[in-house]
């Protein structure tokens, strides 16, 4: 669904529960020059239950690497890995479009334990 379309079709609550969204802490940020659109390669710590996972994120307009290190993010952790050029993205880091359509990360506004599930 693109941002210009209307809301998605209704789903059952049980369908929502199938999507495992967790909080993680960014531990490394690397450039991703091979991506079609400007992106970073993120390494995110989701705690002992899930571990460390990698994600490609098109967040270069609104987020600087130095500001991302140590910050909390929300990500879907139960999608299958996705090949993005030479990189395997293991989780989908979540964001919303700003007024220009550029991605702003969804982040807790206070420190919370990594691995916590969205509900």
HUUR-V317038 format. One record per backbone hydrogen bond with DSSP energy under -1.0 kcal/mol. CO is the residue of the C=O (numbers start at 1). NH is the residue of the N-H. If there is no record, write none. Layout:
co=CO nh=NH
co=CO nh=NH
This chain:
co=2 nh=5
co=12 nh=15
co=12 nh=16
co=13 nh=17
co=16 nh=19
co=20 nh=77
co=21 nh=118
co=22 nh=75
co=23 nh=115
co=24 nh=73
co=25 nh=45
co=26 nh=70
co=28 nh=43
co=30 nh=41
co=32 nh=35
co=39 nh=32
co=40 nh=57
co=41 nh=30
co=42 nh=55
co=43 nh=27
co=43 nh=28
co=44 nh=53
co=45 nh=25
co=47 nh=51
co=51 nh=46
co=53 nh=44
co=54 nh=90
co=54 nh=91
co=55 nh=42
co=57 nh=40
co=57 nh=59
co=59 nh=63
co=64 nh=68
co=65 nh=69
co=68 nh=71
co=71 nh=26
co=73 nh=24
co=74 nh=94
co=75 nh=22
co=76 nh=92
co=82 nh=89
co=84 nh=87
co=87 nh=84
co=89 nh=82
co=92 nh=76
co=94 nh=106
co=96 nh=104
co=98 nh=101
co=102 nh=98
co=104 nh=96
co=106 nh=74
co=113 nh=116
co=116 nh=23
